[in-house]
Amino acid sequence: MDAQHPNAPMPATSRTPDEDHPHEQPLAGVVHDNVRHTESFTVVGNHLVQHEELSLLAIGLSCYIQSVRQGTSVDIKTLAARFPEGPTRIAAGLRELEKHGYLQRTCTRTSTGRIITRTVSRNRPGHSAGGARETASRSSARRAAQEKPPPRKRLPAVPRPSCPAPALLQAAVDVLTGLRRRDPRLLLSATDAEHLAPGVAAWLEREVTPTAVRHALTENLPNEPLIRPAAFLAHRLTAQLPPPPPFRPPVPSAVPEPQHPLQTCDGCDRAFRAPVPGHCRDCRTDHLESA
C-alpha cells in the first residue's frame, strides 16, 4: 500500500487569467476611462476614426471640421494657421477627405465677382441630410398647401376721382367706417376701406353729400348674409355712380374801382383822392350851399 502524504502540495492546474485576477485590467492595450459627455461634444462615426485608408492627419482634419460651427473658415490657409502642420500636408489631407466623400469643395462666384470656395462636410458619406430635409420640406409644403384656404379673389375695381385730394379721401373713409352703424354686416377692414375710398371720393366729387352716399350704399340690402361686404359695396359704387354735375361757367368777379392818387384840396388843404386836383367833397358841398 502506498504511503499517503497529506501535507504534500497539490498539483498545479491551468486557470484563465480572469479566474486568477478577476478584477485586474489587461496588462497590454488601451484602457478606456470614459465619462459621458453632456455638453460641448461632437458625434463622430467609427467609419471615420477607424478608416483603413485615411491618414491620421486626414482623420484629425475631418474630426475638427465636423466640430466647428456652421460658416467657420476651413480653407488651407486658415487650417495651416490653426495647426502646426504646413499648408502642403493639410492640402493633402483635405484631398484624402474629398476622395473618400467626407468633403466636397466647389468654387463659386459671388454677386460682386469674387471667387470663393464652398466647403461641404459630410459626417457620413453616401447619406445626405439635405435630401431628407428637402423631402420633409416638400411634404410640409404640400400639407400646408392643402390646409391653407384658397386665396381670396381681388376686389372689383371702383371709380376714381379726378383729383384725389387727401381731405377728399379722408372724407370717403369716414363715410365707409360709418356704414357699420347702419348695418353691422358692413363692417370693413382697413384694407377694404382703403380700396373702396377712391370710389366714394368719386361720388363726393360729383357733389353727392356723405349722407346721400351712405343711403345709396345701405338701402335695400339683401336679407341673406353678406359673404364679402367689400365686394358688394364696390359693385354698388360702380353700378350706381351718378353723372357729373352740370357745367357752371365761372362767375366773373366784380371789377374794383380804380385807386385815384391823393390830391390837396384847393380850399382847405385837406388830402383827398381824385383823378385831378380841385376841392374835396366838403369844400364842394359848402360851395354849392353858398351858391
C-alpha positions in Angstrom: 0.0 0.0 0.0 1.4 3.3 -1.0 2.1 5.9 1.7 0.0 9.0 1.8 1.4 12.5 2.2 -1.4 14.8 3.3 0.9 17.7 3.6 2.3 17.4 0.0 1.4 20.3 -2.3 -1.5 19.8 -4.8 -0.5 19.6 -8.4 -0.9 22.8 -10.4 -3.9 23.2 -12.6 -4.3 25.6 -15.6 -6.6 28.6 -14.9 -7.7 31.5 -17.0 -6.3 35.0 -16.3 -9.8 36.2 -15.3 -10.0 33.4 -12.7 -6.7 34.3 -11.3 -7.3 38.1 -11.1 -11.0 38.7 -11.8 -10.7 42.4 -11.0 -7.5 43.3 -12.7 -7.3 45.1 -16.1 -5.4 43.6 -19.1 -1.6 44.4 -19.0 -1.5 45.5 -22.6 -3.7 47.5 -25.0 -5.8 50.6 -24.4 -7.9 51.1 -21.3 -11.0 53.3 -21.6 -11.7 55.5 -18.7 -14.8 57.2 -20.3 -17.1 59.8 -18.9 -20.4 60.6 -20.7 -20.4 64.0 -22.4 -23.4 66.2 -21.7 -22.2 69.4 -23.5 -19.6 70.6 -26.0 -19.2 67.3 -27.8 -19.3 66.0 -31.4 -20.5 62.6 -32.5 -18.1 61.1 -34.9 -18.6 57.7 -36.6 -16.2 54.8 -36.3 -16.2 54.6 -40.1 -14.1 57.7 -40.0 -11.9 57.4 -37.0 -11.1 53.7 -37.8 -10.9 54.3 -41.6 -8.4 51.9 -43.1 -7.3 54.1 -46.0 -7.3 57.6 -44.5 -4.2 59.0 -42.9 -4.2 60.1 -39.3 -3.9 63.7 -40.4 -7.0 63.4 -42.7 -9.0 61.8 -39.9 -8.0 64.5 -37.5 -8.9 67.2 -40.0 -12.3 65.7 -40.6 -13.0 65.5 -36.8 -12.0 69.1 -36.4 -14.1 70.3 -39.4 -17.2 68.4 -38.1 -16.8 70.0 -34.7 -16.7 73.7 -35.8 -19.7 76.0 -36.2 -21.5 76.4 -39.5 -19.8 79.1 -41.5 -16.3 78.7 -40.0 -13.5 79.0 -42.5 -11.8 75.7 -43.2 -9.6 76.7 -46.1 -6.0 75.6 -46.3 -4.6 79.0 -45.2 -6.9 79.1 -42.1 -6.2 75.5 -41.1 -2.4 76.0 -41.5 -2.6 79.0 -39.2 -4.6 76.9 -36.7 -2.4 73.7 -36.6 1.3 73.1 -36.7 1.1 71.1 -40.0 2.0 73.2 -43.0 -0.2 74.0 -46.0 1.2 71.1 -48.1 0.3 68.4 -45.6 -3.1 70.0 -44.8 -3.9 70.2 -48.6 -3.0 66.6 -48.9 -5.3 65.6 -46.0 -8.2 67.6 -47.5 -7.7 65.8 -50.8 -7.9 62.5 -49.0 -11.2 63.5 -47.4 -12.6 64.6 -50.8 -11.6 61.3 -52.3 -13.5 59.3 -49.7 -16.5 61.6 -49.7 -16.1 63.3 -46.4 -15.6 66.7 -48.0 -16.8 68.5 -51.1 -15.2 71.7 -52.3 -16.6 73.8 -55.1 -15.6 77.3 -56.4 -18.4 79.8 -56.5 -18.5 83.4 -57.9 -20.3 85.9 -55.7 -22.5 88.8 -56.9 -19.5 91.1 -56.6 -17.4 88.9 -58.9 -15.3 87.4 -56.1 -14.5 83.7 -56.3 -14.8 81.8 -53.0 -14.5 78.1 -52.1 -17.7 76.5 -50.7 -16.9 73.5 -48.5 -19.5 70.9 -47.5 -18.5 68.5 -44.7 -20.3 65.1 -44.6 -20.1 63.1 -41.4 -21.4 60.0 -43.2 -20.6 59.8 -46.9 -23.3 58.5 -49.2 -26.1 59.8 -46.9 -27.3 63.4 -47.4 -29.1 65.2 -44.6 -30.1 67.8 -47.2 -32.0 65.3 -49.2 -34.0 64.2 -46.1 -34.6 67.9 -45.2 -35.7 68.6 -48.7 -38.1 65.7 -48.7 -39.5 66.8 -45.4 -39.8 70.4 -46.6 -41.7 69.3 -49.7 -44.0 67.2 -47.6 -44.6 70.1 -45.2 -45.2 72.4 -48.1 -47.8 70.1 -49.6 -49.5 69.7 -46.3 -49.6 73.4 -45.7 -51.0 74.0 -49.2 -53.7 71.5 -48.5 -54.6 73.1 -45.2 -54.3 76.7 -46.3 -57.5 78.2 -47.6 -57.6 79.2 -51.2 -56.6 82.8 -51.9 -59.4 85.3 -51.9 -60.3 87.0 -55.2 -59.3 90.6 -55.7 -62.0 93.2 -55.1 -63.6 94.7 -58.1 -62.3 98.0 -59.3 -64.0 101.2 -58.2 -64.3 104.6 -59.8 -61.5 107.1 -59.3 -61.8 110.8 -58.5 -60.3 113.3 -60.9 -58.4 115.0 -58.1 -57.7 112.6 -55.2 -57.0 115.2 -52.5 -56.1 113.8 -49.1 -59.1 115.6 -47.5 -61.5 114.1 -50.0 -60.1 110.6 -49.5 -60.4 111.0 -45.7 -64.0 112.1 -46.0 -64.6 109.0 -48.1 -63.0 106.8 -45.4 -65.3 108.4 -42.8 -68.3 107.5 -44.9 -67.2 103.9 -45.2 -66.4 103.5 -41.5 -69.9 104.8 -40.6 -71.7 102.2 -42.6 -71.5 99.6 -39.8 -73.7 101.8 -37.7 -76.5 101.4 -40.2 -75.9 97.6 -40.7 -73.3 95.6 -38.7 -72.7 93.4 -41.7 -71.0 96.3 -43.4 -68.0 96.2 -41.0 -64.9 96.7 -43.2 -61.3 96.0 -42.7 -58.7 98.8 -43.1 -57.5 97.2 -46.3 -61.1 97.1 -47.8 -61.8 100.7 -46.7 -58.6 101.8 -48.5 -59.6 100.0 -51.6 -63.2 101.5 -51.6 -62.2 105.1 -50.6 -61.5 106.3 -54.1 -64.9 105.1 -55.3 -66.7 107.1 -52.5 -64.5 110.1 -53.3 -65.6 110.0 -56.9 -69.2 110.3 -55.6 -68.4 113.2 -53.3 -66.5 114.9 -56.1 -69.8 114.8 -58.1 -71.5 116.9 -55.4 -73.2 114.0 -53.7 -73.4 114.6 -49.9 -72.0 112.0 -47.5 -75.5 111.3 -46.2 -76.7 110.6 -49.8 -73.7 108.2 -50.3 -74.5 106.3 -47.2 -78.1 106.0 -48.2 -77.2 104.7 -51.7 -74.9 102.1 -50.2 -77.1 100.8 -47.5 -80.6 100.9 -48.9 -82.4 97.7 -50.0 -79.7 95.4 -48.7 -80.3 91.7 -49.2 -81.6 89.7 -46.2 -79.1 86.9 -46.6 -75.6 87.2 -45.0 -73.1 89.3 -46.9 -70.2 86.9 -47.5 -68.0 89.7 -48.7 -69.4 93.2 -48.0 -66.5 95.0 -49.6 -67.2 93.3 -53.0 -70.9 94.2 -52.6 -70.1 97.9 -51.9 -67.6 98.0 -54.8 -70.3 96.8 -57.2 -72.7 99.5 -56.0 -70.2 102.3 -56.1 -69.5 101.4 -59.8 -73.0 100.5 -61.0 -74.8 103.4 -59.3 -72.2 106.1 -59.9 -74.1 109.4 -60.5 -73.3 111.6 -63.5 -71.0 114.6 -63.2 -72.7 117.8 -62.1 -73.7 120.2 -64.9 -71.1 122.7 -66.2 -71.3 126.0 -64.5 -69.3 128.9 -66.0 -67.2 130.7 -63.5 -68.8 133.9 -62.1 -66.7 136.9 -63.1 -65.6 138.8 -60.1 -66.5 142.5 -59.6 -64.1 145.0 -61.1 -62.6 147.0 -58.3 -62.8 150.7 -58.6 -59.6 152.4 -59.7 -57.4 153.8 -56.9 -57.0 157.5 -57.6 -54.0 159.5 -56.5 -54.0 161.8 -53.4 -54.8 165.4 -54.2 -54.6 168.5 -51.9 -57.8 170.5 -51.6 -57.6 174.0 -53.0 -59.9 175.2 -50.3 -58.8 173.6 -47.1 -55.5 171.9 -47.9 -57.1 168.5 -46.9 -55.8 165.4 -48.7 -58.4 163.5 -50.8 -58.4 161.1 -53.7 -59.4 162.3 -57.1 -58.3 161.9 -60.7 -57.4 165.6 -60.9 -56.7 168.4 -58.4 -59.6 170.5 -57.1 -61.8 170.7 -54.0 -62.5 167.9 -51.5 -66.1 166.7 -51.0 -66.8 169.0 -48.0 -65.5 172.1 -49.9 -67.6 171.2 -52.9 -70.7 170.9 -50.7 -70.0 174.3 -49.0 -69.5 175.9 -52.3 -72.9 174.6 -53.6 -74.7 175.7 -50.5 -73.3 179.2 -50.6 -74.2 179.5 -54.3 
